[in-house]
């Protein structure tokens, strides 16, 4: 025993136990609690319903993850999906981002390797909730970097309960946004820290995060534009430094190198405006740094003159090169959804028809941000007042995010992190003097003048309690929105029972089961593009169009068929190769969210793309003065399929030529017809 005692004493004398302050322990305990709450609130669907993916796109992402899990990563890069866009199919590896399904498949492989018996579906189901909670932790470090620990904790707390962010990180919402926002915030965080500290490792991490974002989410172009804008702003504010040049060049070059190797973007990304803009800014920074170096070798010449001459010459050269490349078509301009965000007043019907692409309303803003609507401008004010380099980045981030989310409501997701970050900065800045008063440390010394009190202690306590009350209401609002509005899967609709109680309607599941069991495996289903991913992923049947909207002309032909007479629609569907037609009808349960509310967009899309072939015009179908449909609508196929033998039809439909009803679900939400 003596030898054992001596050995124990020897170890104790030489072991250095880390001394941790109580405040640090409290900080990380609070951070863990925020993470747990963020995860719990996003798992509400698991506690209320059976595990089921939400919306449409997550089902496609799950299909991709399942394909990767069964066939391996390399098989993805040669996968041509024959269930979609009949008869052409879809090269998935060139038309989708691999980040989210690859991440879920990797987690699945790791769990299986650890001996855990888990299903890939459960991994995909939990993945967005987990990423949402982890992003809250990441925002803590971002807030700590730009201000202090308190700001980081408050920012993480606000993001945990922000409805705008919860909506895309709920369990089951297995789509690109959950991973995309994490990578976007990671890229911004590491870039800000790299520019501040001149850290090569942080610059590399920023580049890897930005490159990973380009492989995960289409909104990566926002990040590829924001970082160059911030660099230009720092240059204009005379904040150029070698740290800026180093951090920016490493971040951009690494990210671009990854982006060009992603099949969805490819080498052509460099010749797009989104890819060339960061390179142009990089050239400007190099020229500016070179001019400063040249001026240092010529001490007898004014530095400003040398820098000015070189920069003007470089800018003239860059502008000339860009003008030539644009005129020759070597650099493509912004198009598609990204152009629609920049210019919301001129959008094609296909983009405008999507509800999440509509401009933001005040009601949606307050619903998604609550008190952050008032706190964020205060945070911008304090950022302007301090105006450090990272403040300039935050200001540009907030202004661009506000504009883009105002243009397209879906982009509230991008606004959420910066809104929480600036709101946290506002709260900690405003409450700091009041907390000093409460703690009786209000006396400060400034030029040897002692200020004993800023405000009475009672007022300070009232302000702190009031802010705490508002944050409590914010927490309650976020929890209620998550539970009542964001938990239910879209596949299950909620109606009213005989006594007015909520009743779950499983018509979509019923219809998908019918397709799997009652139709031939090679059957082709025609439906509006909204339902394509469900038909492919759940019904396991081939579709003409789906939610990828990769072929707008084929979508227009489906729209034209629905808005034509049954006789002409038959010819179009036979030309497209359709065997069955599926329509979504909510009129039976008193709704208007089915095809009975979407037909006007079918008219507009057909008119825009195929007017010469079909002569379909909106003025023939819709009376603008009275706000009512005209006769061609009641004669169209979509109306007759929706209201066939429906007793509350505006105009009764007793028979349909060339189409045979083969299945109508229990609550009439989905109706399927065979093309004769």
MOZI-V786639 format. One record per helix or strand of 3 or more residues. SS is the DSSP state (A for helix, B for strand). FROM is the first residue (numbers start at 1). TO is the last residue. If there is no record, write none. Layout:
# MOZI-V786639
ss/from/to
SS/FROM/TO
SS/FROM/TO
This chain:
# MOZI-V786639
ss/from/to
A/2/14
A/22/42
A/44/48
A/57/71
A/73/76
A/92/95
A/99/113
A/120/146
A/149/160
A/163/166
A/176/197
A/200/214
A/220/236
A/242/259
A/267/271
A/273/297
A/303/327
A/336/342
A/349/352
A/355/357
A/362/369
A/372/386
A/389/407
A/409/438
B/444/446
B/449/451
A/457/484
B/493/496
B/502/505
A/507/518
B/524/526
A/529/537
A/552/563
A/566/576
B/580/584
A/587/589
A/595/614
A/618/621
A/631/635
A/637/643
B/659/664
B/670/675
